[in-house]
């Protein structure tokens, strides 16, 4: 039996805490999606040392936006953010974790 984690976990979280958003790639067509915004840490690492600073974080389901590009725009309401870093930290790769500037 295969468990659909997107339907079981991520979709309900998006419905409760998500906000309508639009992802616009650097060159391409805007894509509507739902973004869950939060505050997090931005890692600045070089060599063997590093520092963390506060960052604006958004999570977007991969089922809504298949490819996220650095320097793309995420518009949430009247706020427009530039995507500084895009990762898929969950093992099933169901979410994009975006560091925004």
Order of alpha helices (4+ residues) and beta strands (2+ residues): alpha-beta-beta-beta-beta-beta-beta
